[in-house]
Amino acid sequence: MSSIRYVTLLFLALPGLAWTQSTTHYDWLTQGQVSGRLEVTRHPDGERSAFFEFNDRGRGPRLEERYRVDASGLLRSFHIGGKPYMGAPVDEGFEFDQGVARWRSTLESGSVEGPLQAYYLAGESTPETLAALARALLKAPDGRLPLWPSGEARIERQDSLTVEHQGQSRTGILYAISGLDLAPAHVWLDADGELFAAALGWMGLVPRGWGEVLPQIEERQRRAEHEAQRRLAATLIEPMPASLCLTGFRVLDVDAGRLLDDARVRIESGTIRAVGTGASVDCSGAAVIEGEGRSLLPGLWDMHVHIGAGDGPLHLAAGVTSVRDLANDHDRLMELIGRIERGETVGPRVYRAGFIDASGPFAGPTRNLADSLDEALGYVDQLAQQGYRHIKIYSSIRPEWVAPMAAAMRARGITLSGHVPSGMNAAEAVRAGFDEIQHINMLFLHFLAGPDDDTRTPLRFSLVAERGHGLDLESQAVAEFIDLLKLRGTVVDPTVTIFDSMFRHRSGEPDPSYAMLVEHLPATLRRSLLRGSMPIDDGNAARYAASADALLGMVRKLHAAGVPLVAGTDSLAGFTLHRELELYVHAGIPAADVLRIATLGAARVAGVEQQVGRIAAGYAADLIVVDGDPLADISAVRRVALTLSGTRLYRPDAIYRALGIRPFVPSLPLRD
C-alpha cells in the first residue's frame, strides 16, 4: 500500500456492493519541521472533504471543507467552517441549484441566475481548493475562467520536477494562477491532477513523510518566479538619463519642514548635483521633467519589512525607495538584493537586519535558533561576519541572555532591536541594552502583562485589544517609562497600522486601513479586505476601537517627548506605509515631522543619513513626485507620479497596471 494514499473500503447496506473512499495525507512544514497537516478525502458519492491545520507560534488555521464539482471542474457546492490564521470565525457556503448560484459567509452573500459558467472563489479555503481551481482552469478554454462573485483566473504551466523518496518517484507540475492576488499563486499538481505540493517561503506542503523533497520543490519554483520577475523588470525599469533636470517643483526641505516653491534639481549619474530656484541651477544639456507645481520629496522608507521579490514593485510604485528587512533567510535575501542591483527584479534599496531567537514551540522563522547563551552569542558572531549592523531578537530569547547579547553586539558596532522577550518587560529590555523596540503593543504589554502571561502567544494581541483602552496615558508610570526611552535614545517602531486594523476591522466590512484603496484594487483582493483578523462583535467592538485609539495616543506622546520613531509596516508593501503615515498625523503629529520620520529620520537610524534622506547636493537621487501638498494633506503621498531610485526611473501608473491595480495619477513625461 502506498505511503501517501490510504484507502479504506466502505461496505454499504446494499448487498454485494462496495464503494471506495480514499484519503491523502500531507505534512505542513515550517522551517523544514512538521507543524500541521492536510487530509483530503474523496467520498463514494463524488464529494471531497479536507481538513487543514497548522501551528505558527500559537496562531494558525483549523478548517474543515467539503465540496463537489461538475464534469468541467466547476464547483456545484462548497462549505468551509472553523477558524483562519488569526482566529475570526469562518462559516462559508456556495451552492448551484436549478439555475441559481448562491453564496453566503460571515463576510458577504450574493446570487447569480443562469448557467454554471464561473468558478466560485471562496473567501477562505484550504490548499486543496486551489488545486481544484487549477483542475477546472486546465479544462477551461484558453485556461481562463470567470470567478464568482467577481474577477477572472488564468493558469500557466511553468515547470515540472521529478523527486524521489525511499525508493518511490513522483513528478510534480508547477502551475501559476493569476487573478487571485497581486502576484500569481503557485500550486504543484501530480500527473493525475491531484495536489502534490505547495512552496510558500519558509512554509510548505508535501505528501506525508516527503519533507526532504521540499527544498528541491522550492528551488525549482524560485527559478520560475525569477524568470517572471526578470520579464517584468525589463518592462518597468527605465534607465535615468545621465543628466536630468527636474524643474517647476515644490521641493521638500525635510530639515526645515517646508516646501521650496518653483525649484530645480539637477541630477548627474544618479546623484543630486544642485538644488535651487530659477537660474541658480543650470539645466543646459540635461533631459527635463516639468513638475508644474507638484511636490518633490525624498524617497520614503519602510523600516519594518520581510521583503519578497513580489513586494518590490509595490514599494516603488508607492514611493518607497528604501526598506529595512528585519528577518529573512540570509541566502535568499542576499540573492534578492543581488537581483535588484542587477536590474533582474524591481525593488528598493534593502538594508539588512539579522534575526536570532531561542528554539521552542513559539520560535520565530529563522535558522538562527539558540539553545544556550553561548549559541546565541555564536549567532551574533556569525551575523557580524555576514555584514549585519543591526540584529533583531524575538520573543523566545531568555531574558537573562539579553544583556550579554547586547554587549556582544555593541562591541561589534551592531545595534539591537526586537520583540520584548516573554518574561521581561520593556523597561528591563531597554536597561539590558535594547536600542529599538518593534511594535507599539510591546509598550502596552509593559503595563498590562502579568508574570504568568506568555507574550509569545496571541495573548500579545488579545490582551492589548481587551485592556489597552484602560491604560492611563497621563499616569506617572507612563511618564517615567517614556522618560526612560528618551534618556536612552531608544527608537520605537510602532507598526501601528497592523494593530489599528486588527482592533477595528470587523469581518464583512472593508478593512479601514485599506478602504480608501478598494476601487483601485483587483476584485479578488477587494474581497479579501472584508476578512477581519479578530472575532469582533457588538460586545467588544467599542472596547477594541478604544484600545486602538490608545495606541495612537501613545504614539503621539512618544513623539512629543522626543522619543525617536521610525515608520515600519510589517504588512502589505507600499500601501501600508501610506496608512502608517496617515495614522501618525491622525494621532496629532505634524505632517512635516511625519515626513521627516519617513525619510531623513529613517536614514539616520539606518546610519546612512549622509547619503540618502534629503534633497541636497551630494545625496543619492532617491526622489518621488507626488500630486498635491503633503504638508497640508499627508494623503498626497498616495498619489505618486514618479519614483527615482539612483540611476533608475519608475512610472507608478505602469507598475500598478502591471499588477492589476487602477493607477492613482498619471506619471510625468520625460522631455529631452
C-alpha positions in Angstrom: 0.0 0.0 0.0 1.3 3.5 -0.9 2.7 5.5 2.0 0.9 8.5 0.5 -2.6 7.4 -0.1 -4.6 5.3 2.4 -7.6 3.5 1.1 -10.5 2.3 3.2 -13.2 0.1 1.8 -16.7 1.2 3.0 -19.3 -1.6 2.7 -22.7 0.0 2.3 -26.0 -1.6 3.2 -26.8 -2.8 -0.4 -25.9 -6.5 -0.7 -22.8 -7.2 -2.8 -21.9 -3.5 -3.3 -18.7 -1.9 -2.1 -17.6 1.6 -2.7 -14.1 3.0 -2.3 -13.2 6.0 -0.1 -9.6 7.3 -0.2 -7.7 9.8 1.9 -4.5 11.5 1.0 -2.3 12.8 3.9 0.0 15.8 3.6 2.5 17.4 6.0 2.6 21.1 6.5 6.2 22.2 7.3 7.6 25.3 8.9 11.4 25.7 8.5 11.5 22.1 7.5 9.7 20.8 10.6 6.2 19.3 10.5 3.8 21.9 12.1 0.5 20.8 10.6 -1.4 18.6 8.3 -3.8 18.5 5.4 -6.1 15.5 4.8 -8.1 15.3 1.6 -10.8 12.6 1.3 -12.6 11.5 -1.8 -16.0 10.2 -0.8 -18.0 7.5 -2.6 -20.7 10.0 -3.7 -18.2 12.1 -5.6 -17.7 14.8 -2.9 -14.4 15.7 -1.5 -13.6 16.9 2.0 -10.5 18.4 3.5 -9.2 19.1 7.0 -6.3 21.6 7.4 -4.5 22.9 10.4 -1.0 24.2 11.4 0.5 26.0 14.3 2.6 29.1 13.8 3.7 30.5 17.1 0.3 29.9 18.6 -1.5 31.1 15.5 -2.8 29.1 12.6 -5.9 27.8 10.8 -8.2 24.9 11.7 -10.5 24.4 8.8 -12.9 21.8 7.6 -14.1 21.9 4.0 -16.4 19.9 1.7 -17.1 20.4 -2.0 -18.5 18.9 -5.2 -17.6 19.8 -8.8 -19.3 19.1 -12.1 -17.7 17.4 -15.1 -15.9 20.7 -16.1 -14.4 21.1 -12.6 -16.7 24.0 -11.6 -18.0 24.0 -8.0 -21.6 22.9 -7.6 -21.4 23.0 -3.8 -18.9 24.1 -1.2 -18.8 24.6 2.6 -16.0 25.6 4.9 -16.0 26.2 8.7 -13.6 26.6 11.5 -11.1 29.4 12.1 -8.5 31.0 9.9 -4.9 32.1 10.8 -5.8 34.8 13.3 -9.0 33.2 14.7 -12.0 35.0 13.4 -14.8 32.5 12.8 -15.3 31.0 9.3 -18.7 29.8 8.0 -19.0 30.0 4.2 -21.1 28.1 1.7 -21.9 28.0 -2.0 -24.5 26.1 -4.0 -25.6 25.9 -7.6 -29.1 24.6 -7.9 -31.8 24.9 -10.6 -30.0 27.6 -12.5 -29.1 29.8 -9.5 -25.7 30.2 -7.8 -25.9 31.3 -4.2 -23.2 32.1 -1.7 -23.1 33.3 1.8 -20.5 33.8 4.5 -19.7 35.9 7.5 -18.3 38.4 5.0 -20.9 38.6 2.3 -23.7 37.0 0.4 -25.0 37.0 -3.2 -26.6 35.1 -6.0 -26.5 34.9 -9.8 -29.1 33.3 -12.1 -28.1 31.5 -15.3 -25.9 28.6 -16.3 -23.0 27.3 -14.2 -20.2 29.1 -16.1 -17.9 30.6 -13.4 -15.8 29.2 -10.5 -16.8 30.3 -7.1 -13.7 31.6 -5.3 -14.1 31.1 -1.6 -13.1 33.8 0.8 -11.4 31.2 3.0 -10.2 27.8 1.8 -7.6 25.0 2.2 -4.8 24.3 -0.3 -7.0 21.5 -1.8 -9.3 24.2 -3.1 -6.5 25.9 -5.0 -5.8 22.5 -6.6 -9.5 22.2 -7.5 -9.4 25.6 -9.2 -6.3 24.6 -11.1 -8.0 21.4 -12.4 -11.0 23.5 -13.5 -8.8 26.0 -15.3 -6.9 23.2 -17.1 -10.2 22.0 -18.5 -11.4 25.6 -19.5 -10.9 27.1 -22.9 -7.6 29.1 -23.0 -7.0 28.2 -19.4 -9.3 31.1 -18.2 -12.4 31.2 -16.1 -14.6 34.0 -14.7 -14.9 33.9 -11.0 -17.9 34.4 -8.7 -18.5 36.9 -7.1 -16.1 38.7 -9.5 -12.8 38.6 -11.3 -11.1 36.2 -13.7 -8.5 33.5 -13.1 -5.8 32.3 -15.6 -3.4 29.4 -15.4 0.0 28.8 -16.9 2.2 25.7 -16.7 5.6 26.8 -15.6 7.8 23.7 -14.9 7.9 20.1 -13.8 10.1 18.2 -11.4 10.6 14.5 -10.5 11.6 13.8 -6.9 12.4 10.6 -5.1 11.7 9.4 -1.6 12.5 6.0 -0.1 12.7 4.4 -3.5 9.5 6.0 -4.8 9.5 8.5 -7.6 6.8 11.2 -8.2 6.5 14.0 -10.7 5.0 17.4 -9.8 3.9 20.0 -12.3 4.1 23.7 -11.3 1.3 26.0 -12.3 0.9 29.7 -11.8 -2.7 31.0 -11.3 -3.1 34.7 -12.0 -6.1 36.9 -11.0 -6.3 35.9 -7.3 -3.9 38.4 -5.9 -1.3 41.0 -6.9 1.1 38.1 -7.6 0.4 34.7 -9.1 -0.5 31.8 -6.8 1.6 28.7 -7.4 0.5 25.2 -6.9 2.1 21.8 -7.7 -0.1 19.0 -9.1 0.9 15.4 -9.7 0.4 13.6 -13.0 -3.2 12.7 -12.1 -4.0 16.4 -11.4 -4.1 15.9 -7.7 -2.5 18.3 -5.2 1.2 17.4 -4.8 2.9 20.3 -3.0 3.0 24.0 -2.2 6.1 26.1 -1.5 5.4 29.3 0.4 8.8 30.6 1.5 9.6 29.3 5.0 6.4 27.2 4.9 5.3 24.4 2.6 3.1 21.4 1.9 4.2 17.9 0.7 2.8 14.4 0.9 3.2 12.8 4.3 6.7 11.9 5.0 8.2 13.6 1.9 9.5 16.7 3.7 13.0 16.1 2.5 12.0 17.0 -1.1 10.5 20.4 -0.3 13.8 22.3 -0.8 14.0 20.9 -4.3 10.5 22.0 -5.0 11.2 25.4 -3.5 14.3 25.9 -5.6 12.5 24.9 -8.9 9.6 27.2 -8.1 12.0 30.1 -7.3 13.6 29.7 -10.7 10.2 30.1 -12.4 9.4 33.1 -10.2 12.8 34.7 -11.0 12.2 34.4 -14.7 8.7 36.0 -14.4 10.3 38.8 -12.3 13.1 39.3 -14.9 10.5 39.8 -17.7 8.5 42.2 -15.5 11.7 44.2 -14.6 12.5 44.6 -18.3 9.3 46.4 -18.9 9.2 48.5 -15.7 12.8 49.7 -15.1 13.7 52.8 -17.2 17.3 54.0 -17.1 17.6 57.5 -15.9 19.3 60.0 -18.4 22.9 60.7 -17.3 21.9 64.3 -16.9 18.4 65.1 -15.7 16.8 68.3 -14.5 13.6 68.5 -12.5 12.0 71.9 -12.9 9.0 73.7 -11.6 8.6 71.6 -8.5 7.9 72.4 -4.9 10.9 70.7 -3.2 10.6 69.5 0.4 13.3 70.6 2.8 12.9 67.9 5.4 15.1 69.6 7.9 13.1 72.8 7.9 9.8 71.1 7.2 8.8 73.4 4.4 8.4 73.3 0.6 10.7 75.4 -1.6 8.5 76.8 -4.4 9.4 76.7 -8.1 12.6 74.9 -7.5 15.0 72.9 -9.7 17.1 69.8 -9.0 19.9 68.7 -11.3 20.9 65.1 -11.2 24.1 63.6 -12.7 24.5 59.8 -12.9 22.1 59.1 -10.1 23.4 61.8 -7.7 21.9 65.2 -6.9 24.4 67.9 -8.0 22.4 71.1 -7.4 19.2 72.3 -5.8 17.8 75.8 -6.1 15.4 78.2 -7.7 15.3 79.7 -11.2 18.6 80.3 -13.0 20.6 79.3 -9.9 20.5 75.7 -11.3 21.7 75.3 -14.8 19.7 72.7 -16.8 21.5 73.1 -20.1 22.3 69.8 -21.8 20.0 67.8 -19.5 16.8 65.9 -20.1 13.9 67.7 -18.3 10.9 66.7 -16.3 8.4 69.5 -15.7 6.8 69.4 -12.3 4.1 72.0 -12.9 3.8 72.7 -9.2 3.9 69.1 -8.0 5.8 68.2 -4.8 9.2 66.6 -4.9 10.1 64.6 -1.8 13.0 62.3 -0.7 12.1 58.7 -1.2 10.1 57.1 1.6 11.4 54.4 3.9 9.7 51.4 5.3 11.7 50.4 8.4 9.9 47.0 9.0 9.6 44.6 6.1 10.3 41.0 5.4 10.8 41.5 1.7 10.0 39.1 -1.0 10.5 39.7 -4.7 6.8 40.3 -5.3 6.9 43.3 -2.9 9.4 45.4 -4.8 7.1 46.8 -7.5 4.5 47.8 -4.9 7.2 49.6 -2.8 8.5 51.6 -5.7 5.0 52.5 -7.1 4.2 53.8 -3.6 7.3 55.9 -3.4 9.2 53.6 -1.0 12.8 53.7 -2.3 14.4 52.1 0.8 13.4 49.4 3.2 14.9 47.7 6.3 14.4 43.9 6.3 14.0 42.7 9.9 14.0 39.0 9.4 14.8 36.9 6.4 16.7 33.9 5.2 20.3 35.2 4.7 21.0 33.4 1.4 17.6 34.2 -0.1 17.9 37.9 1.0 21.4 38.2 -0.5 20.2 36.6 -3.7 17.2 39.1 -3.9 19.4 42.1 -3.2 21.8 41.0 -6.0 18.9 40.6 -8.4 17.6 44.1 -7.6 21.1 45.6 -8.0 21.5 43.8 -11.4 18.0 45.0 -12.6 16.6 41.5 -12.8 14.0 42.3 -10.2 12.1 45.5 -9.4 12.9 46.6 -5.9 14.0 49.3 -3.5 17.3 49.6 -1.6 17.4 47.0 1.1 19.1 47.4 4.4 19.6 44.2 6.2 19.0 43.2 9.8 19.9 39.8 11.3 17.5 37.7 13.3 18.0 35.5 16.4 15.5 33.6 18.5 15.7 30.7 21.0 14.4 27.3 20.0 11.0 26.2 21.3 7.3 26.0 20.3 7.0 29.7 19.6 10.3 30.2 17.9 10.4 32.7 15.0 11.0 31.9 11.4 14.8 31.7 11.4 17.6 29.2 11.2 19.4 31.1 14.0 17.7 29.3 16.9 19.7 29.1 20.0 19.5 26.5 22.8 22.0 28.3 25.0 23.5 31.7 25.6 26.8 30.6 24.0 24.9 29.5 20.9 23.1 32.9 20.8 26.5 34.7 21.0 27.8 32.5 18.3 25.0 33.7 16.1 25.9 37.3 16.9 29.4 36.5 15.6 28.1 34.8 12.5 25.8 37.7 11.6 28.6 40.2 12.2 30.8 38.3 9.8 27.9 38.4 7.3 28.0 42.2 7.4 24.9 42.9 9.5 25.0 46.1 11.5 21.6 45.6 13.1 20.2 42.5 14.8 16.6 41.8 15.8 15.8 39.3 18.6 12.5 37.6 19.2 10.1 36.7 21.9 11.6 33.3 23.0 15.1 34.7 23.8 15.7 34.1 27.5 15.6 37.4 29.4 18.9 36.7 31.1 20.6 36.4 27.7 19.7 40.0 26.6 22.4 41.9 28.4 25.3 39.7 27.3 23.9 39.6 23.7 23.6 43.4 23.7 27.1 43.8 25.0 28.5 41.5 22.3 26.6 43.4 19.6 27.8 46.8 20.9 31.4 45.6 20.8 30.9 44.8 17.1 29.2 48.1 16.2 25.8 46.4 15.9 22.5 47.8 17.2 19.9 45.7 18.9 16.1 45.7 18.4 13.2 43.3 18.6 10.2 42.0 20.4 10.5 42.2 24.2 11.2 38.6 25.3 8.5 36.8 27.2 9.1 37.1 30.9 10.7 40.5 30.5 9.1 44.0 30.4 10.0 46.8 28.0 11.9 48.8 30.7 14.0 45.8 31.6 14.8 45.3 27.9 15.9 48.9 27.5 18.1 48.7 30.5 19.6 45.5 29.3 20.6 47.1 26.0 17.7 47.3 23.5 18.4 50.2 21.1 14.9 49.8 19.5 11.6 48.2 20.2 9.4 46.8 17.5 5.6 47.1 17.7 3.6 49.5 19.8 1.8 46.6 21.6 5.1 45.8 23.3 4.9 49.1 25.1 1.4 48.4 26.3 2.4 44.9 27.4 4.9 46.5 29.8 1.9 47.8 31.8 -0.7 45.1 31.1 1.1 41.7 31.1 1.5 39.8 34.3 4.3 37.5 35.4 2.4 34.4 34.2 1.4 35.8 30.8 3.2 34.2 27.9 3.6 37.0 25.4 4.9 34.7 22.8 1.4 33.6 22.1 -1.5 35.6 20.5 -2.1 36.9 24.0 0.2 39.8 22.9 -2.6 40.9 20.6 -5.8 40.0 22.6 -4.6 41.4 25.9 -3.9 44.8 24.4 -7.2 44.7 22.5 -9.1 43.9 25.6 -7.4 46.2 28.1 -5.3 48.7 26.2 -8.0 51.4 26.5 -7.8 51.3 30.2 -4.1 52.3 30.4 -3.9 55.9 31.7 -1.5 57.6 29.3 -1.3 60.6 31.7 -0.2 58.4 34.6 3.2 58.8 36.4 4.1 55.3 35.4 3.7 56.0 31.7 5.6 59.3 32.0 8.5 57.6 33.8 8.6 54.9 31.1 8.7 57.4 28.3 11.4 59.4 30.1 13.5 56.2 30.2 13.1 55.7 26.4 14.1 59.3 25.8 17.1 59.1 28.1 18.4 56.0 26.4 17.6 57.2 22.9 15.5 54.1 22.4 13.9 54.0 19.0 10.3 52.8 18.7 9.0 51.2 15.5 5.2 51.3 16.2 3.8 49.4 13.1 0.6 50.9 14.4 -1.4 50.1 11.2 -1.4 46.4 11.8 -2.9 46.9 15.3 -5.3 49.6 14.2 -6.6 47.2 11.5 -6.7 44.2 13.9 -8.6 46.1 16.6 -11.1 47.9 14.3 -11.7 45.6 11.3 -14.9 43.7 11.7 -15.4 40.8 9.3 -17.8 41.6 6.5 -16.8 45.3 6.3 -13.8 46.8 4.3 -10.6 46.9 6.3 -10.4 50.6 7.5 -6.7 50.6 6.8 -7.3 50.0 3.1 -10.9 51.0 2.5 -9.7 54.1 0.5 -8.0 51.8 -2.0 -10.9 49.5 -2.7 -11.9 50.9 -6.1 -8.3 50.6 -7.3 -7.7 47.0 -6.4 -8.4 43.8 -8.3 -11.8 42.3 -7.4 -10.5 39.3 -5.6 -8.2 41.4 -3.5 -11.1 43.7 -2.6 -13.0 40.7 -1.3 -10.0 39.7 0.9 -10.2 43.0 2.6 -13.5 42.0 4.1 -11.9 39.4 6.2 -11.1 40.5 9.8 -8.3 39.2 12.0 -10.0 39.1 15.4 -13.5 38.0 16.4 -15.0 41.5 16.8 -18.7 41.7 17.6 -21.2 44.0 19.2 -19.9 43.1 22.6 -16.3 44.1 22.1 -16.2 46.4 19.1 -16.3 49.7 21.1 -13.7 48.4 23.6 -11.3 47.3 20.9 -11.7 50.6 19.0 -10.9 52.5 22.2 -7.7 50.4 22.6 -6.8 51.3 19.0 -7.2 54.9 20.0 -5.0 54.4 23.0 -2.2 53.1 20.7 -2.4 56.3 18.7 -2.3 58.3 21.9 0.9 56.5 22.9 2.5 57.3 19.5 1.6 60.9 20.0 3.1 61.0 23.5 6.3 59.3 22.3 6.8 61.9 19.6 6.0 64.8 21.8 8.6 63.6 24.4 11.3 63.3 21.8 11.5 59.5 21.6 12.7 58.7 18.1 10.2 56.9 15.9 10.6 55.0 12.6 7.8 54.2 10.2 7.5 50.5 9.6 4.7 48.3 8.5 5.2 44.5 8.7 2.3 44.2 6.3 1.2 44.8 2.7 4.0 46.6 0.8 3.6 50.3 -0.1 0.0 50.9 0.8 0.5 50.1 4.4 3.3 52.7 4.8 0.9 55.4 3.4 -1.6 54.4 6.1 1.1 54.4 8.8 1.9 58.0 8.0 -1.7 59.0 7.9 -2.2 57.5 11.3 0.7 59.4 12.8 -0.9 62.6 11.6 -4.3 61.4 12.9 -2.5 60.8 16.2 -1.5 64.5 16.3 2.0 64.6 14.9 2.5 67.4 12.4 2.8 66.3 8.8 6.3 67.9 8.4 7.5 65.7 11.3 5.9 62.6 9.9 7.7 63.1 6.6 11.0 63.6 8.4 10.4 60.4 10.3 9.8 58.5 7.0 12.8 60.0 5.2 15.8 61.5 7.0 14.9 60.1 10.4 14.9 56.6 9.0 18.2 57.1 7.1 19.7 58.4 10.4 18.6 55.2 12.3 20.0 53.1 9.4 23.3 55.0 9.6 23.2 56.4 6.1 21.9 60.0 6.7 24.8 61.4 4.7 23.8 59.5 1.6 20.0 59.4 1.4 17.0 61.1 3.1 17.5 64.7 1.9 17.1 66.6 -1.4 20.6 68.1 -1.3 23.8 68.2 -3.4 25.8 65.0 -3.0 22.8 62.8 -2.0 21.5 59.9 -4.0 18.7 60.7 -6.3 16.1 58.7 -4.4 13.2 61.0 -5.0 9.4 60.9 -5.5 7.0 63.2 -7.2 3.5 63.5 -5.6 0.4 65.3 -6.7 -0.6 67.8 -4.0 0.9 69.2 -0.9 1.7 66.5 1.7 2.3 69.1 4.4 -1.3 70.2 4.1 -2.6 66.7 3.3 -0.4 63.7 4.2 -2.6 61.5 1.9 -0.9 63.2 -1.0 1.8 60.5 -0.6 -0.7 58.1 -2.1 -0.6 60.0 -5.4 3.0 59.2 -6.6 3.6 60.4 -10.2 7.2 59.4 -10.5 9.8 57.5 -8.5 13.6 57.9 -9.0 16.0 55.5 -7.3 19.6 56.1 -8.1 20.1 55.7 -11.8 16.6 54.2 -12.4 13.3 55.8 -13.1 9.9 54.1 -12.4 6.5 55.1 -13.5 4.0 54.1 -10.8 1.0 54.0 -13.2 2.8 51.4 -15.3 3.7 49.3 -12.3 0.1 49.4 -10.9 -1.4 48.4 -14.3 1.1 45.5 -14.5 -0.2 44.4 -11.1 -3.9 44.8 -12.0 -4.3 47.9 -9.9 -6.0 51.0 -11.3 -3.4 53.9 -11.1 -4.0 56.8 -8.8 -2.4 59.5 -11.0 -0.7 59.5 -14.4 3.1 59.5 -14.5 5.1 62.6 -15.6 6.6 62.6 -19.1 10.4 63.0 -19.8 11.4 65.8 -22.2 14.7 65.8 -24.0 
